[in-house]
C-alpha cells in the first residue's frame, strides 16, 4: 500500500524500485491499471486475513491480533495517501481523536 500511496513522492527522489514500478514493467501496464490491480491484491489479502482469523489455529488469538493490528495500521497510514510521510493531515486528526479528545460517557 505504501508504494501506491507514495509513488508520486518517491519518484521525485532516488529510491529503490517499488512494487508499482515492478508491476508496470512485468505486465507492461499503465500506472492507473497497476494501481487498480495492486488494490485488488490488497483487498484479497484483507479477505485472507479475516478468513484465517475465523479458523481455529494453534497460535493464540492474542498473537494473531498483533499481526491484524499491524495490517490495520498500514491501512490507516497508506490507504488514500502517504499519511506516514505527510503526517500533518488526517493522521494528526486520528491521533487527536484517539489520545487527546475525550469521549463523552453518560452515567445515569
Secondary structure, 3 states (H helix, E strand, C coil): CHHHHCHHHHHCCCCCCCHHHHHHHHCCCCHHHHHHHHHHHHHHHHHHHHHHHHCCCCCCHHHHHHHHHHHHHHHHHHCCCCCCCCCCCHHHHHHHHHHHCCCCCCCC
